[in-house]
Amino acid sequence: MAKYLAKRLLRSVLTLMVILSIVFVLVRQMPIDGYFPNFEKLSEEQIQNGLHQMGMDRPLIAQLLSFFGDLLHGNLGISRIYRTNVPVTEILGPKIPVSVRLGVFSLLLSMIVGLPMGTMMARHKNGLFDHIGTGFIVLIEAVPAAVYYLFIQIYGTDLLHVSMLYDASRPETMILPVVSMALGNIAYYAMWLRRYMVDESNKDYVMLARIKGCGENRIMFRHIFRNAFVPMAQYLPTSFLNTVIGSIYIESLYSIPGMGGLLVDVIKRQDNAMIQAIVLLYASVGVIGLLLGDLLMVFLDPRISFSKKGGDR
């Protein structure tokens, strides 16, 4: 297990380095406007002096190595457009908790609704509840998310009598964004848990339990659900990432001062240092989520061993 962890951590670090290198190179191909406020008012000499101070007149590989060196010391750079000459970490500090809180609430709602929904669909296969659940899943998967996001915002605000925009002093304004972000994961959990539980219900150990006279509810919840949830657990950390990524649109729609709206804003303003820092955070969460998913599977099912041949994925 320790050997597997070491290999995965090494792969994770290499993956992050590749992602950041690609983003770094792509950003350097953009116009230099993104490094200077009031660019149109600067003289050529001022621009060249600014590029020299930032080290951008050096070879690209030297700039990249310097960038990774700064990362090792916790330096994510300086914002020059979004907030002039303010460290990126100082800007991100108050915004990260907002997006994380939104993501955690929506993930909890997804599990509270999606897992029981998938269980009931499997329990009453081909019944009325199964058909209703399948219709909901098809609707969420088929309709573009932006469409039902807007419907929820427009009609939900009238129904709940809340503001269309987020207000930190009014917790009820968090309800609609959380529900909007949770819908995709609710459909995902319900669909796959139903599938895994139906597959498990046809296996020999379930038939043996029925022959022994075990109650159907006992079989369903203590045996089938327990084994069907193991492959689902692998995607829980990644689902959190997908929830936070989905907040890019949700936060912009509800004017939530989190990471998603910030990313959209800095891209529009071409604040390259901010773009690199936010991409680093998103990539880190993604890589860590995949690793935690594997560890969670091992924790829930000790029979899984990554140290055996064929176990390393």
Summary of the structure (lengths in Angstrom):
residues: 313
radius of gyration: 24.1
end to end distance: 12.9
largest distance: 86.7
contacts: 958
relative contact order: 0.14
helix: 76%
strand: 1%
